[in-house]
Amino acid sequence: MYRALIAIAAIELAALLVVAATAQDPAPAAWPQWGGPQRNFRIADADIPRTWGAGGPAQLWRRALGEGYSSILADGDLLFTMYRNGDEEVIVALDAATGATRWRHAYDAPLLHNGYFDVWLNSAGPGPYASPLLAGGSVFTIGVNGHLHALDARTGALRWAHDLVDEFGLDNYNAFASSPIAYGETVIQPLGGGGRGVVAFDRGTGAVVWRSPEFDLAPGSPLLIDVDGQTQLVVLGQQEVVGLDPADGRRLWSHPHANELGLNISLPLWGPDNTLFVSSAYDGGSRLIRLNRGGQRTTANEAWHNGRMRVHFGNALRMGNLILGSTGDFGPAFIAALDAETGAEVWRERSFARAHLLDAGGLLVIVDEDGEIALASATNDGLQVHARAEILTSNAWTPPTLVGSTLYVRDRQDVVALDLGN
């Protein structure tokens, strides 16, 4: 009897420890950063139907928001994004079920920079261009003028902030467009522009942990990869792709990736067998780079280059033996497929405008800049479109967010929640 009571007590204690651990370690956010859980625009376990009714997918809610291209992050009952309101940038938390504002944090951010904005303001708008980051109970954001904020994700209370332009003396910089990334207890942010480099901040205090050697930075967002057991940070330079050690900012390797304007924007794609796919518009083209570690040294060797696929600001996906991307810059754009082994073009589909792509359990979700949303399958024989509907207005340049069967999309006016499960 005594032993039985001890056993029951042990079981109850174990159950309490499990509950306590669960309470202290909440489930990860469903969409915590640019590109989703793995920063690759892929939800492997997604299960949504291939078609919807004649009226398109069911609309759960729609609300006006404002200028900007920041994607929608999702964590439980809250969504997070950014937008511009006059001379202010606004960080906002929305109710996931209704779209109502739960909290907002606004700060002065007049468009004083007279280089990048003079060229792009009419066509691209005033931003924000980067997407927030959720990590450790905080939401981290970067505005076009280099205002970096850390806010409590539940309440919006300010935890710390930096003005990167003033603090790092950035007198010549591009509008900040690189979305921050988390590594360990740090938040890593490219500084933007020529001869700047990358900085890591302590996630809790905002203190500078390291600053990389200076190099010319492109607007694209960084990516963490694993190269033969070593975590590395891939950063897009203006004419190269660079590998850094995310623990201290050391430069590990680099490989040329040139384009006419220094605008390497599209997120790199990490694939099997240590392959890194990078693609750029403005005559940059696409290349597959193989990375290998020998001792303390990483080598980068180009497997192939294809000048015909030029992914602009969208993203590429690896689906089977195909690499898919929306190719085109100033002229018409179309979706193309390359053979992942050789780089040869397999097919192209011209019925969509420049688009973002999302892999939902093998089903392709397409959101093009004209505001059309589609579901499709990609095979070696081409793109089979199952359903499509006009939902947004141009320029719909924000990538989609998928949580369960709910798709969150955005244009320069509204945020829309769609149910793809019906």
C-alpha positions in Angstrom: 0.0 0.0 0.0 2.8 2.4 1.0 4.7 1.7 -2.3 1.4 2.2 -4.3 0.9 5.6 -2.6 4.5 6.6 -3.5 4.0 5.5 -7.1 0.7 7.6 -7.3 2.5 10.6 -5.8 5.3 10.2 -8.3 2.9 10.1 -11.2 1.0 13.2 -9.9 4.3 15.1 -9.4 5.4 14.2 -13.0 2.1 15.5 -14.3 2.5 18.7 -12.4 6.1 19.1 -13.8 4.8 18.6 -17.3 2.1 21.3 -16.8 4.6 23.7 -15.3 7.1 23.1 -18.1 4.3 23.7 -20.6 3.3 26.9 -18.9 6.9 28.2 -18.9 7.6 27.1 -22.4 4.6 28.0 -24.6 4.2 26.6 -28.0 6.2 28.3 -30.7 4.4 31.0 -32.8 2.6 29.7 -35.9 4.3 32.3 -38.1 7.1 34.0 -36.1 9.1 35.7 -38.9 9.6 36.6 -42.5 9.1 33.3 -44.4 7.3 31.4 -41.7 8.5 28.9 -39.0 11.6 27.8 -40.9 12.0 31.0 -42.9 11.5 29.1 -46.1 7.8 29.8 -47.0 6.9 26.2 -46.4 4.3 24.5 -44.1 5.0 20.8 -44.6 2.0 19.6 -42.7 -0.6 21.9 -44.2 -3.7 20.2 -45.4 -6.1 22.4 -47.4 -8.5 21.5 -50.2 -7.3 22.2 -53.8 -10.4 24.1 -54.8 -12.9 26.7 -53.5 -16.4 27.7 -54.6 -17.2 29.9 -57.6 -17.1 33.0 -55.3 -13.5 32.3 -54.2 -12.3 31.4 -50.7 -14.5 32.4 -47.8 -13.5 35.8 -46.4 -13.4 35.8 -42.6 -12.7 39.5 -42.2 -11.1 42.5 -44.0 -9.9 45.7 -42.5 -8.1 48.8 -43.7 -4.5 49.2 -42.4 -2.3 51.5 -44.5 0.9 51.7 -46.4 3.5 49.1 -46.1 4.7 45.6 -47.1 5.4 44.0 -43.7 4.1 40.5 -43.7 1.7 39.2 -41.0 3.1 37.3 -38.1 0.8 35.0 -36.1 1.1 33.8 -32.4 -2.0 32.3 -30.9 -4.8 34.9 -30.9 -2.6 37.8 -32.1 -1.3 38.9 -35.4 1.5 41.5 -35.8 2.6 43.7 -38.6 3.7 47.3 -39.5 2.3 50.2 -41.5 2.9 53.9 -42.2 0.5 56.7 -41.1 1.7 60.0 -42.4 5.1 60.8 -40.7 4.6 57.9 -38.3 5.5 54.2 -38.5 3.1 52.0 -36.5 3.6 48.6 -35.0 0.3 46.9 -34.5 -1.2 43.8 -32.9 -4.5 42.6 -34.4 -7.1 40.1 -33.1 -6.6 37.0 -35.2 -10.3 36.2 -35.2 -11.7 39.6 -36.1 -8.8 41.9 -37.3 -9.6 44.4 -34.5 -6.6 46.4 -33.1 -5.4 44.9 -29.8 -2.6 47.4 -29.3 -0.5 49.8 -31.4 2.9 51.5 -31.0 3.6 54.6 -33.1 6.7 56.6 -33.4 7.9 59.6 -35.6 9.6 58.4 -38.8 9.6 61.2 -41.4 11.0 60.3 -44.8 14.2 62.4 -44.5 16.5 60.2 -46.5 16.7 61.8 -49.9 18.4 59.0 -52.0 16.4 55.8 -52.0 13.0 57.4 -51.4 13.3 59.9 -54.3 13.8 57.0 -56.7 11.3 54.5 -55.3 8.6 56.5 -53.4 6.2 56.9 -56.3 6.3 53.2 -57.4 7.1 51.3 -54.2 5.6 53.6 -51.6 7.1 54.7 -48.3 7.2 51.3 -46.6 7.8 49.8 -44.1 9.4 47.1 -46.2 10.8 44.7 -43.6 8.7 42.2 -41.5 8.7 41.9 -37.7 10.2 39.1 -35.7 8.7 37.2 -32.8 11.2 35.8 -30.2 11.2 35.3 -26.5 7.9 37.0 -25.9 8.9 40.2 -27.8 8.2 41.5 -31.2 11.2 43.1 -33.0 10.7 45.6 -35.8 12.9 47.7 -38.2 11.5 50.8 -39.9 12.7 52.3 -43.2 14.9 54.9 -41.4 16.6 52.3 -39.1 14.4 52.5 -36.0 14.8 49.2 -34.3 12.2 48.4 -31.6 11.6 45.6 -29.1 8.1 45.5 -27.7 6.3 43.1 -25.4 4.2 40.9 -27.7 1.2 40.7 -25.4 1.0 44.4 -24.3 3.0 46.4 -26.8 5.1 47.9 -24.0 8.5 49.2 -25.1 11.4 47.1 -23.9 14.2 48.8 -25.8 14.9 50.7 -29.0 17.8 51.9 -31.2 18.1 54.5 -33.9 20.6 52.7 -36.1 21.3 55.6 -38.4 22.4 57.9 -35.5 24.1 55.3 -33.4 26.2 53.8 -36.1 26.7 57.0 -38.2 25.0 55.8 -41.3 25.1 58.9 -43.4 24.7 56.9 -46.7 22.2 54.0 -46.5 19.4 52.4 -48.3 15.9 52.3 -46.8 16.0 49.4 -44.3 14.3 46.4 -45.9 16.1 43.4 -44.3 13.9 41.6 -41.8 15.6 40.8 -38.5 16.4 37.2 -37.5 16.9 35.5 -34.1 19.9 33.4 -33.1 20.2 32.2 -29.5 19.6 35.2 -27.2 20.4 37.7 -30.0 18.5 39.5 -32.7 20.6 40.0 -35.9 20.0 43.0 -38.2 21.8 44.1 -41.4 22.6 47.8 -41.2 21.8 48.5 -44.8 23.8 50.3 -47.6 27.4 50.4 -48.6 30.3 49.4 -46.2 28.1 48.8 -43.2 27.9 45.1 -42.2 25.6 43.3 -39.7 24.9 43.8 -36.0 23.7 41.4 -33.3 21.8 42.8 -30.3 21.0 41.1 -27.0 17.4 40.1 -27.2 16.6 41.1 -23.6 18.6 44.3 -23.2 19.3 45.6 -26.7 23.0 45.8 -26.0 25.3 45.3 -29.0 26.8 41.8 -28.9 28.9 41.9 -32.0 29.3 43.8 -35.3 30.6 42.1 -38.4 33.3 43.3 -40.7 32.0 46.0 -43.0 30.8 45.1 -46.5 28.2 46.5 -48.9 24.7 45.3 -48.0 21.8 44.6 -50.3 18.2 44.9 -49.2 17.5 41.2 -48.9 16.9 39.4 -45.6 19.4 37.0 -43.9 19.0 33.3 -43.5 20.4 30.8 -41.0 21.6 27.5 -42.4 23.4 24.4 -41.1 26.6 23.5 -43.0 28.0 20.2 -41.9 27.0 20.8 -38.3 27.9 24.5 -38.1 25.2 27.1 -38.0 25.9 29.9 -40.4 24.3 33.2 -41.3 23.7 33.9 -45.0 23.7 37.6 -45.8 23.1 39.2 -49.2 25.8 41.8 -50.3 25.3 44.1 -53.1 27.4 42.0 -55.5 28.0 38.8 -53.4 26.5 36.4 -51.0 28.3 36.1 -47.7 28.4 33.6 -44.9 29.0 34.8 -41.3 29.3 33.1 -38.0 26.1 34.1 -36.1 27.9 33.7 -32.8 30.5 36.5 -33.4 30.0 37.9 -36.9 33.2 36.5 -38.3 33.2 36.2 -42.1 33.3 32.5 -43.1 33.0 32.6 -46.9 31.7 34.6 -49.8 30.7 34.0 -53.4 30.1 36.5 -56.2 26.5 37.3 -57.1 26.5 40.4 -59.2 23.7 42.5 -60.6 23.4 45.9 -62.2 22.0 47.9 -59.3 23.3 46.1 -56.2 19.7 45.1 -55.4 19.9 41.4 -54.3 16.5 41.2 -52.6 15.1 37.6 -52.9 15.5 35.4 -49.9 18.2 32.7 -50.5 16.9 29.1 -50.5 18.8 26.4 -48.6 18.3 22.9 -50.0 19.5 19.3 -49.7 23.2 18.4 -50.1 24.4 21.8 -48.8 23.0 23.7 -51.8 22.3 27.4 -51.6 20.1 28.9 -54.3 20.3 32.6 -54.8 18.5 34.7 -57.5 18.3 38.4 -58.4 16.7 40.7 -60.9 18.6 43.4 -62.8 20.6 40.8 -64.8 21.6 38.9 -61.7 20.2 35.6 -62.7 20.1 32.4 -60.5 22.9 30.3 -59.2 23.3 27.2 -57.1 26.2 27.2 -54.7 27.5 24.1 -52.9 28.9 24.7 -49.4 31.3 22.3 -47.7 33.3 22.4 -44.4 36.8 21.0 -44.1 38.2 21.6 -40.6 37.5 25.3 -39.8 37.1 26.4 -43.4 34.0 26.6 -45.5 34.3 26.4 -49.3 31.7 27.8 -51.7 31.6 26.3 -55.3 29.2 27.3 -58.0 27.3 24.3 -59.4 25.4 26.2 -62.1 24.1 29.7 -63.2 21.0 30.5 -65.2 20.6 34.0 -66.4 16.9 33.5 -67.4 15.4 33.1 -64.0 15.7 36.5 -62.1 13.6 36.5 -58.9 13.0 40.1 -57.9 11.6 40.6 -54.4 9.6 37.4 -54.2 10.9 34.0 -53.1 12.0 30.7 -54.6 10.7 27.2 -53.6 12.2 23.8 -53.9 9.5 21.3 -54.8 10.9 17.8 -55.7 13.5 18.2 -58.4 12.2 21.7 -59.3 13.1 25.1 -58.1 10.2 27.5 -58.7 10.4 31.3 -58.8 8.6 34.3 -60.2 11.1 35.8 -62.6 11.2 39.4 -64.0 12.0 42.9 -62.9 10.9 46.0 -64.9 9.1 44.1 -67.7 6.6 41.3 -67.6 7.0 38.6 -65.0 6.1 34.9 -65.0 6.5 31.8 -62.9 9.3 29.5 -64.0 10.7 26.1 -63.0 14.4 25.1 -63.1 15.9 21.6 -62.8 17.6 21.7 -59.4 20.5 19.5 -60.6 21.4 21.3 -63.8 19.7 24.7 -63.7 18.0 24.1 -67.0 14.6 25.7 -67.5 11.9 23.1 -67.4 8.9 25.4 -68.1 7.4 28.8 -67.6 3.8 30.0 -66.9 2.9 33.4 -68.1 -0.7 33.8 -66.7 0.5 35.3 -63.3 2.1 38.7 -62.6 5.1 38.9 -60.3 4.3 36.7 -57.4 5.1 35.3 -53.9 5.0 31.5 -53.5 4.1 29.3 -50.5 4.4 25.5 -50.3 1.4 24.3 -48.3 2.0 20.6 -47.9 2.9 20.2 -51.6 0.1 22.6 -52.8 1.4 25.8 -54.2 -0.2 29.0 -52.9 0.4 32.0 -55.3 -0.2 35.7 -54.5 0.7 37.9 -57.4 1.2 41.7 -57.4 -2.1 42.3 -59.2 -4.0 40.9 -56.2 -4.8 37.4 -57.6 -4.6 34.4 -55.3 -4.4 30.9 -56.6 -3.8 27.2 -55.7 -1.8 25.1 -58.0 0.4 22.0 -58.4 3.8 22.1 -59.9 5.1 19.1 -61.9 7.7 18.5 -64.6 4.9 19.0 -67.1 4.0 22.5 -66.0 1.8 24.4 -63.5 -1.7 23.0 -63.0 -3.9 25.8 -61.5 -6.8 24.4 -59.4 -8.4 27.7 -58.3 -7.8 31.4 -58.6 -9.6 34.6 -57.5 -9.0 38.3 -57.4 -8.9 39.3 -53.8 -6.4 42.3 -53.4 -5.4 45.4 -55.3 -2.0 46.3 -56.6 0.7 46.5 -55.4 0.1 43.3 -53.5 3.8 42.8 -52.7 3.4 41.3 -49.2 3.9 37.5 -49.0 1.0 35.3 -47.6 0.9 33.9 -44.1 -0.8 30.5 -43.6 -2.0 29.3 -40.1 -4.0 26.1 -40.3 -6.5 26.7 -43.1 -6.5 30.5 -42.6 -4.5 32.6 -45.1 -3.6 36.2 -44.2 -2.8 38.5 -47.2 -2.3 42.2 -47.6 -2.0 44.9 -50.1 -1.3 48.6 -49.7 -4.8 49.3 -48.3 -6.2 46.2 -46.5 -5.4 43.1 -44.5 -7.7 40.1 -45.4 -8.2 36.8 -43.6 -9.4 33.9 -45.9 -10.6 30.5 -45.0 -9.0 28.0 -47.4 -10.6 25.0 -45.6 -14.1 25.5 -47.0 
